[in-house]
């Protein structure tokens, strides 16, 4: 809260940061690149592998991508 003249209080809300979205996109891109290298496939096929793996386990793509990047395990 900030005071805005005459003692009136104003709630100031910062806009949501796009940093989280950028970080997630970067993680998915890294995971996709890892799959491309490992399986010698195009980015479209690697993305499809990631999406199918996530769907089969009822996970979000970002969760699978984080796991892949963290463990360096290749699907």
Gaussian input, Z-matrix of N, CA and C with variables (Angstrom, degrees):
# hf/3-21g

backbone

0 1
 N
 C     1     B1
 C     2     B2     1     A1
 N     3     B3     2     A2     1     D1
 C     4     B4     3     A3     2     D2
 C     5     B5     4     A4     3     D3
 N     6     B6     5     A5     4     D4
 C     7     B7     6     A6     5     D5
 C     8     B8     7     A7     6     D6
 N     9     B9     8     A8     7     D7
 C    10    B10     9     A9     8     D8
 C    11    B11    10    A10     9     D9
 N    12    B12    11    A11    10    D10
 C    13    B13    12    A12    11    D11
 C    14    B14    13    A13    12    D12
 N    15    B15    14    A14    13    D13
 C    16    B16    15    A15    14    D14
 C    17    B17    16    A16    15    D15
 N    18    B18    17    A17    16    D16
 C    19    B19    18    A18    17    D17
 C    20    B20    19    A19    18    D18
 N    21    B21    20    A20    19    D19
 C    22    B22    21    A21    20    D20
 C    23    B23    22    A22    21    D21
 N    24    B24    23    A23    22    D22
 C    25    B25    24    A24    23    D23
 C    26    B26    25    A25    24    D24
 N    27    B27    26    A26    25    D25
 C    28    B28    27    A27    26    D26
 C    29    B29    28    A28    27    D27
 N    30    B30    29    A29    28    D28
 C    31    B31    30    A30    29    D29
 C    32    B32    31    A31    30    D30
 N    33    B33    32    A32    31    D31
 C    34    B34    33    A33    32    D32
 C    35    B35    34    A34    33    D33
 N    36    B36    35    A35    34    D34
 C    37    B37    36    A36    35    D35
 C    38    B38    37    A37    36    D36
 N    39    B39    38    A38    37    D37
 C    40    B40    39    A39    38    D38
 C    41    B41    40    A40    39    D39
 N    42    B42    41    A41    40    D40
 C    43    B43    42    A42    41    D41
 C    44    B44    43    A43    42    D42
 N    45    B45    44    A44    43    D43
 C    46    B46    45    A45    44    D44
 C    47    B47    46    A46    45    D45
 N    48    B48    47    A47    46    D46
 C    49    B49    48    A48    47    D47
 C    50    B50    49    A49    48    D48
 N    51    B51    50    A50    49    D49
 C    52    B52    51    A51    50    D50
 C    53    B53    52    A52    51    D51
 N    54    B54    53    A53    52    D52
 C    55    B55    54    A54    53    D53
 C    56    B56    55    A55    54    D54
 N    57    B57    56    A56    55    D55
 C    58    B58    57    A57    56    D56
 C    59    B59    58    A58    57    D57
 N    60    B60    59    A59    58    D58
 C    61    B61    60    A60    59    D59
 C    62    B62    61    A61    60    D60
 N    63    B63    62    A62    61    D61
 C    64    B64    63    A63    62    D62
 C    65    B65    64    A64    63    D63
 N    66    B66    65    A65    64    D64
 C    67    B67    66    A66    65    D65
 C    68    B68    67    A67    66    D66
 N    69    B69    68    A68    67    D67
 C    70    B70    69    A69    68    D68
 C    71    B71    70    A70    69    D69
 N    72    B72    71    A71    70    D70
 C    73    B73    72    A72    71    D71
 C    74    B74    73    A73    72    D72
 N    75    B75    74    A74    73    D73
 C    76    B76    75    A75    74    D74
 C    77    B77    76    A76    75    D75
 N    78    B78    77    A77    76    D76
 C    79    B79    78    A78    77    D77
 C    80    B80    79    A79    78    D78
 N    81    B81    80    A80    79    D79
 C    82    B82    81    A81    80    D80
 C    83    B83    82    A82    81    D81
 N    84    B84    83    A83    82    D82
 C    85    B85    84    A84    83    D83
 C    86    B86    85    A85    84    D84
 N    87    B87    86    A86    85    D85
 C    88    B88    87    A87    86    D86
 C    89    B89    88    A88    87    D87
 N    90    B90    89    A89    88    D88
 C    91    B91    90    A90    89    D89
 C    92    B92    91    A91    90    D90
 N    93    B93    92    A92    91    D91
 C    94    B94    93    A93    92    D92
 C    95    B95    94    A94    93    D93
 N    96    B96    95    A95    94    D94
 C    97    B97    96    A96    95    D95
 C    98    B98    97    A97    96    D96
 N    99    B99    98    A98    97    D97
 C   100   B100    99    A99    98    D98
 C   101   B101   100   A100    99    D99
 N   102   B102   101   A101   100   D100
 C   103   B103   102   A102   101   D101
 C   104   B104   103   A103   102   D102
 N   105   B105   104   A104   103   D103
 C   106   B106   105   A105   104   D104
 C   107   B107   106   A106   105   D105
 N   108   B108   107   A107   106   D106
 C   109   B109   108   A108   107   D107
 C   110   B110   109   A109   108   D108
 N   111   B111   110   A110   109   D109
 C   112   B112   111   A111   110   D110
 C   113   B113   112   A112   111   D111
 N   114   B114   113   A113   112   D112
 C   115   B115   114   A114   113   D113
 C   116   B116   115   A115   114   D114
 N   117   B117   116   A116   115   D115
 C   118   B118   117   A117   116   D116
 C   119   B119   118   A118   117   D117
 N   120   B120   119   A119   118   D118
 C   121   B121   120   A120   119   D119
 C   122   B122   121   A121   120   D120
 N   123   B123   122   A122   121   D121
 C   124   B124   123   A123   122   D122
 C   125   B125   124   A124   123   D123
 N   126   B126   125   A125   124   D124
 C   127   B127   126   A126   125   D125
 C   128   B128   127   A127   126   D126
 N   129   B129   128   A128   127   D127
 C   130   B130   129   A129   128   D128
 C   131   B131   130   A130   129   D129
 N   132   B132   131   A131   130   D130
 C   133   B133   132   A132   131   D131
 C   134   B134   133   A133   132   D132
 N   135   B135   134   A134   133   D133
 C   136   B136   135   A135   134   D134
 C   137   B137   136   A136   135   D135
 N   138   B138   137   A137   136   D136
 C   139   B139   138   A138   137   D137
 C   140   B140   139   A139   138   D138
 N   141   B141   140   A140   139   D139
 C   142   B142   141   A141   140   D140
 C   143   B143   142   A142   141   D141
 N   144   B144   143   A143   142   D142
 C   145   B145   144   A144   143   D143
 C   146   B146   145   A145   144   D144
 N   147   B147   146   A146   145   D145
 C   148   B148   147   A147   146   D146
 C   149   B149   148   A148   147   D147
 N   150   B150   149   A149   148   D148
 C   151   B151   150   A150   149   D149
 C   152   B152   151   A151   150   D150
 N   153   B153   152   A152   151   D151
 C   154   B154   153   A153   152   D152
 C   155   B155   154   A154   153   D153
 N   156   B156   155   A155   154   D154
 C   157   B157   156   A156   155   D155
 C   158   B158   157   A157   156   D156
 N   159   B159   158   A158   157   D157
 C   160   B160   159   A159   158   D158
 C   161   B161   160   A160   159   D159
 N   162   B162   161   A161   160   D160
 C   163   B163   162   A162   161   D161
 C   164   B164   163   A163   162   D162
 N   165   B165   164   A164   163   D163
 C   166   B166   165   A165   164   D164
 C   167   B167   166   A166   165   D165
 N   168   B168   167   A167   166   D166
 C   169   B169   168   A168   167   D167
 C   170   B170   169   A169   168   D168
 N   171   B171   170   A170   169   D169
 C   172   B172   171   A171   170   D170
 C   173   B173   172   A172   171   D171
 N   174   B174   173   A173   172   D172
 C   175   B175   174   A174   173   D173
 C   176   B176   175   A175   174   D174
 N   177   B177   176   A176   175   D175
 C   178   B178   177   A177   176   D176
 C   179   B179   178   A178   177   D177
 N   180   B180   179   A179   178   D178
 C   181   B181   180   A180   179   D179
 C   182   B182   181   A181   180   D180
 N   183   B183   182   A182   181   D181
 C   184   B184   183   A183   182   D182
 C   185   B185   184   A184   183   D183
 N   186   B186   185   A185   184   D184
 C   187   B187   186   A186   185   D185
 C   188   B188   187   A187   186   D186
 N   189   B189   188   A188   187   D187
 C   190   B190   189   A189   188   D188
 C   191   B191   190   A190   189   D189
 N   192   B192   191   A191   190   D190
 C   193   B193   192   A192   191   D191
 C   194   B194   193   A193   192   D192
 N   195   B195   194   A194   193   D193
 C   196   B196   195   A195   194   D194
 C   197   B197   196   A196   195   D195
 N   198   B198   197   A197   196   D196
 C   199   B199   198   A198   197   D197
 C   200   B200   199   A199   198   D198
 N   201   B201   200   A200   199   D199
 C   202   B202   201   A201   200   D200
 C   203   B203   202   A202   201   D201
 N   204   B204   203   A203   202   D202
 C   205   B205   204   A204   203   D203
 C   206   B206   205   A205   204   D204
 N   207   B207   206   A206   205   D205
 C   208   B208   207   A207   206   D206
 C   209   B209   208   A208   207   D207
 N   210   B210   209   A209   208   D208
 C   211   B211   210   A210   209   D209
 C   212   B212   211   A211   210   D210
 N   213   B213   212   A212   211   D211
 C   214   B214   213   A213   212   D212
 C   215   B215   214   A214   213   D213
 N   216   B216   215   A215   214   D214
 C   217   B217   216   A216   215   D215
 C   218   B218   217   A217   216   D216
 N   219   B219   218   A218   217   D217
 C   220   B220   219   A219   218   D218
 C   221   B221   220   A220   219   D219
 N   222   B222   221   A221   220   D220
 C   223   B223   222   A222   221   D221
 C   224   B224   223   A223   222   D222

   B1=1.4462
   B2=1.5205
   B3=1.2832
   B4=1.4565
   B5=1.5111
   B6=1.2971
   B7=1.4550
   B8=1.5143
   B9=1.3208
   B10=1.4567
   B11=1.5192
   B12=1.3183
   B13=1.4581
   B14=1.5225
   B15=1.2739
   B16=1.4692
   B17=1.5254
   B18=1.3184
   B19=1.4538
   B20=1.5163
   B21=1.3251
   B22=1.4658
   B23=1.5249
   B24=1.3047
   B25=1.4569
   B26=1.5291
   B27=1.3040
   B28=1.4592
   B29=1.5214
   B30=1.3067
   B31=1.4530
   B32=1.5195
   B33=1.3187
   B34=1.4573
   B35=1.5191
   B36=1.3132
   B37=1.4566
   B38=1.5153
   B39=1.3318
   B40=1.4600
   B41=1.5261
   B42=1.3238
   B43=1.4655
   B44=1.5218
   B45=1.3283
   B46=1.4629
   B47=1.5194
   B48=1.2915
   B49=1.4565
   B50=1.5214
   B51=1.2987
   B52=1.4627
   B53=1.5246
   B54=1.3256
   B55=1.4673
   B56=1.5256
   B57=1.3268
   B58=1.4585
   B59=1.5161
   B60=1.3186
   B61=1.4583
   B62=1.5212
   B63=1.3217
   B64=1.4623
   B65=1.5242
   B66=1.3366
   B67=1.4621
   B68=1.5233
   B69=1.3260
   B70=1.4601
   B71=1.5209
   B72=1.3122
   B73=1.4695
   B74=1.5276
   B75=1.3377
   B76=1.4631
   B77=1.5296
   B78=1.3226
   B79=1.4600
   B80=1.5236
   B81=1.3178
   B82=1.4659
   B83=1.5299
   B84=1.3186
   B85=1.4681
   B86=1.5249
   B87=1.3327
   B88=1.4674
   B89=1.5277
   B90=1.3242
   B91=1.4646
   B92=1.5293
   B93=1.3148
   B94=1.4634
   B95=1.5243
   B96=1.3219
   B97=1.4638
   B98=1.5208
   B99=1.3275
   B100=1.4673
   B101=1.5273
   B102=1.3294
   B103=1.4633
   B104=1.5265
   B105=1.3269
   B106=1.4643
   B107=1.5216
   B108=1.3251
   B109=1.4670
   B110=1.5239
   B111=1.3189
   B112=1.4693
   B113=1.5198
   B114=1.3215
   B115=1.4602
   B116=1.5270
   B117=1.3443
   B118=1.4660
   B119=1.5349
   B120=1.3341
   B121=1.4635
   B122=1.5262
   B123=1.3153
   B124=1.4684
   B125=1.5256
   B126=1.3195
   B127=1.4647
   B128=1.5313
   B129=1.3305
   B130=1.4598
   B131=1.5269
   B132=1.3244
   B133=1.4663
   B134=1.5237
   B135=1.3300
   B136=1.4676
   B137=1.5275
   B138=1.3210
   B139=1.4686
   B140=1.5203
   B141=1.3070
   B142=1.4613
   B143=1.5353
   B144=1.3253
   B145=1.4682
   B146=1.5208
   B147=1.3178
   B148=1.4674
   B149=1.5364
   B150=1.3318
   B151=1.4663
   B152=1.5264
   B153=1.3271
   B154=1.4709
   B155=1.5242
   B156=1.3226
   B157=1.4645
   B158=1.5313
   B159=1.3182
   B160=1.4674
   B161=1.5327
   B162=1.3100
   B163=1.4654
   B164=1.5262
   B165=1.3212
   B166=1.4653
   B167=1.5272
   B168=1.3173
   B169=1.4668
   B170=1.5267
   B171=1.3259
   B172=1.4684
   B173=1.5282
   B174=1.3154
   B175=1.4623
   B176=1.5177
   B177=1.3227
   B178=1.4579
   B179=1.5269
   B180=1.3164
   B181=1.4632
   B182=1.5266
   B183=1.3295
   B184=1.4635
   B185=1.5263
   B186=1.3241
   B187=1.4657
   B188=1.5271
   B189=1.3262
   B190=1.4613
   B191=1.5251
   B192=1.3265
   B193=1.4643
   B194=1.5250
   B195=1.3350
   B196=1.4719
   B197=1.5211
   B198=1.3305
   B199=1.4641
   B200=1.5229
   B201=1.3198
   B202=1.4594
   B203=1.5265
   B204=1.3203
   B205=1.4651
   B206=1.5278
   B207=1.3205
   B208=1.4673
   B209=1.5218
   B210=1.3200
   B211=1.4681
   B212=1.5176
   B213=1.3026
   B214=1.4647
   B215=1.5236
   B216=1.3324
   B217=1.4617
   B218=1.5184
   B219=1.2824
   B220=1.4602
   B221=1.5107
   B222=1.3106
   B223=1.4683
   B224=1.5076
   A1=108.90
   A2=114.91
   A3=121.35
   A4=108.40
   A5=115.51
   A6=120.09
   A7=108.22
   A8=115.54
   A9=120.63
   A10=108.76
   A11=116.94
   A12=121.72
   A13=113.69
   A14=118.36
   A15=126.77
   A16=112.13
   A17=117.27
   A18=121.24
   A19=115.45
   A20=118.39
   A21=120.50
   A22=108.79
   A23=115.77
   A24=119.66
   A25=109.18
   A26=115.22
   A27=121.77
   A28=108.23
   A29=116.68
   A30=121.36
   A31=108.07
   A32=116.11
   A33=121.34
   A34=107.59
   A35=116.83
   A36=122.18
   A37=107.95
   A38=115.11
   A39=119.18
   A40=108.89
   A41=116.64
   A42=118.97
   A43=109.65
   A44=117.14
   A45=118.88
   A46=110.52
   A47=115.29
   A48=120.70
   A49=109.81
   A50=115.56
   A51=119.45
   A52=110.33
   A53=116.54
   A54=120.29
   A55=111.86
   A56=117.41
   A57=120.60
   A58=112.05
   A59=116.35
   A60=121.31
   A61=110.23
   A62=117.02
   A63=121.54
   A64=109.75
   A65=117.17
   A66=121.05
   A67=111.19
   A68=117.14
   A69=120.56
   A70=110.84
   A71=116.76
   A72=120.53
   A73=110.09
   A74=116.21
   A75=121.32
   A76=110.08
   A77=117.48
   A78=121.89
   A79=110.83
   A80=116.94
   A81=120.85
   A82=109.76
   A83=117.61
   A84=120.95
   A85=111.69
   A86=117.28
   A87=121.05
   A88=109.70
   A89=116.73
   A90=121.00
   A91=110.80
   A92=116.66
   A93=121.02
   A94=110.20
   A95=116.78
   A96=121.25
   A97=112.31
   A98=116.18
   A99=119.89
   A100=110.56
   A101=116.13
   A102=120.09
   A103=111.43
   A104=116.99
   A105=120.88
   A106=110.31
   A107=116.29
   A108=121.19
   A109=111.44
   A110=115.88
   A111=120.80
   A112=111.80
   A113=116.49
   A114=120.67
   A115=113.59
   A116=116.59
   A117=121.23
   A118=111.21
   A119=114.63
   A120=120.94
   A121=109.31
   A122=115.29
   A123=120.82
   A124=110.15
   A125=115.87
   A126=120.20
   A127=110.98
   A128=116.63
   A129=119.55
   A130=110.99
   A131=116.79
   A132=120.80
   A133=110.12
   A134=117.22
   A135=120.78
   A136=110.73
   A137=117.36
   A138=121.19
   A139=110.61
   A140=115.65
   A141=120.61
   A142=110.54
   A143=117.77
   A144=121.84
   A145=109.51
   A146=115.73
   A147=121.36
   A148=110.82
   A149=116.41
   A150=120.88
   A151=112.07
   A152=116.91
   A153=120.32
   A154=111.42
   A155=116.24
   A156=120.50
   A157=109.79
   A158=115.86
   A159=120.43
   A160=110.78
   A161=117.00
   A162=121.04
   A163=111.46
   A164=116.94
   A165=120.87
   A166=111.82
   A167=116.26
   A168=121.08
   A169=112.96
   A170=115.15
   A171=122.04
   A172=111.57
   A173=115.07
   A174=122.40
   A175=108.74
   A176=115.57
   A177=119.84
   A178=107.94
   A179=116.11
   A180=120.97
   A181=110.44
   A182=117.68
   A183=120.44
   A184=110.87
   A185=117.83
   A186=120.45
   A187=110.89
   A188=116.68
   A189=120.92
   A190=109.74
   A191=116.73
   A192=120.88
   A193=111.10
   A194=117.19
   A195=120.32
   A196=111.06
   A197=116.05
   A198=120.89
   A199=110.35
   A200=116.24
   A201=121.61
   A202=111.31
   A203=116.56
   A204=121.25
   A205=110.77
   A206=117.37
   A207=121.26
   A208=112.60
   A209=116.92
   A210=120.10
   A211=113.14
   A212=116.32
   A213=122.00
   A214=111.75
   A215=115.68
   A216=120.70
   A217=107.27
   A218=115.90
   A219=118.72
   A220=109.17
   A221=115.55
   A222=122.48
   A223=112.10
   D1=143.41
   D2=175.83
   D3=-125.48
   D4=152.72
   D5=176.34
   D6=-91.26
   D7=131.42
   D8=-178.67
   D9=-121.15
   D10=83.17
   D11=176.62
   D12=55.63
   D13=147.95
   D14=176.34
   D15=49.87
   D16=27.12
   D17=176.17
   D18=74.37
   D19=7.52
   D20=178.00
   D21=-74.61
   D22=136.20
   D23=179.04
   D24=-99.73
   D25=138.15
   D26=-177.99
   D27=-124.50
   D28=130.69
   D29=176.35
   D30=-83.53
   D31=122.52
   D32=179.01
   D33=-108.34
   D34=122.28
   D35=-179.64
   D36=-112.99
   D37=123.97
   D38=177.15
   D39=-75.57
   D40=142.83
   D41=177.97
   D42=-64.15
   D43=150.53
   D44=179.84
   D45=-60.17
   D46=142.39
   D47=-179.11
   D48=-78.15
   D49=140.41
   D50=175.48
   D51=-88.41
   D52=-1.88
   D53=-178.87
   D54=-58.22
   D55=-42.54
   D56=179.70
   D57=-60.89
   D58=-40.82
   D59=178.85
   D60=-65.16
   D61=-41.78
   D62=179.40
   D63=-64.57
   D64=-43.83
   D65=179.00
   D66=-61.61
   D67=-41.46
   D68=179.19
   D69=-65.51
   D70=-43.66
   D71=179.30
   D72=-61.61
   D73=-41.54
   D74=178.94
   D75=-61.79
   D76=-44.31
   D77=179.88
   D78=-61.92
   D79=-44.02
   D80=178.87
   D81=-64.39
   D82=-40.48
   D83=178.40
   D84=-63.62
   D85=-40.96
   D86=178.34
   D87=-63.69
   D88=-46.41
   D89=179.43
   D90=-61.64
   D91=-41.40
   D92=178.08
   D93=-61.74
   D94=-44.15
   D95=178.01
   D96=-61.78
   D97=-39.69
   D98=177.72
   D99=-61.58
   D100=-43.52
   D101=179.07
   D102=-66.87
   D103=-37.17
   D104=177.73
   D105=-60.12
   D106=-45.87
   D107=-179.54
   D108=-65.97
   D109=-46.36
   D110=-175.45
   D111=-65.58
   D112=-44.10
   D113=-173.72
   D114=-102.02
   D115=-0.92
   D116=-179.64
   D117=52.73
   D118=54.12
   D119=-179.85
   D120=-125.40
   D121=169.25
   D122=178.38
   D123=-74.02
   D124=168.56
   D125=179.05
   D126=-64.85
   D127=-34.21
   D128=178.79
   D129=-64.63
   D130=-42.95
   D131=179.87
   D132=-68.14
   D133=-41.58
   D134=178.62
   D135=-62.35
   D136=-41.14
   D137=177.39
   D138=-63.78
   D139=-38.91
   D140=178.67
   D141=-65.19
   D142=-40.95
   D143=176.63
   D144=-58.83
   D145=-46.57
   D146=-179.33
   D147=-61.02
   D148=-47.18
   D149=-179.75
   D150=-63.88
   D151=-43.17
   D152=-179.68
   D153=-65.92
   D154=-40.59
   D155=178.73
   D156=-62.05
   D157=-43.07
   D158=179.07
   D159=-64.84
   D160=-45.72
   D161=-178.35
   D162=-63.65
   D163=-39.84
   D164=-179.02
   D165=-64.20
   D166=-27.18
   D167=-178.62
   D168=-105.88
   D169=6.43
   D170=-178.49
   D171=55.04
   D172=45.65
   D173=177.40
   D174=-117.25
   D175=163.56
   D176=172.68
   D177=-81.85
   D178=151.48
   D179=179.75
   D180=-56.48
   D181=-39.87
   D182=-178.46
   D183=-63.14
   D184=-34.16
   D185=178.54
   D186=-65.45
   D187=-43.53
   D188=178.55
   D189=-66.86
   D190=-41.53
   D191=179.43
   D192=-62.13
   D193=-44.04
   D194=178.21
   D195=-60.91
   D196=-43.92
   D197=179.17
   D198=-61.55
   D199=-45.38
   D200=-178.82
   D201=-61.07
   D202=-46.80
   D203=-179.57
   D204=-67.02
   D205=-40.82
   D206=-177.26
   D207=-69.33
   D208=-39.23
   D209=-174.50
   D210=-97.73
   D211=-14.77
   D212=-175.33
   D213=59.68
   D214=18.69
   D215=175.04
   D216=-77.68
   D217=140.32
   D218=-179.09
   D219=-112.44
   D220=126.19
   D221=-175.12
   D222=-55.30

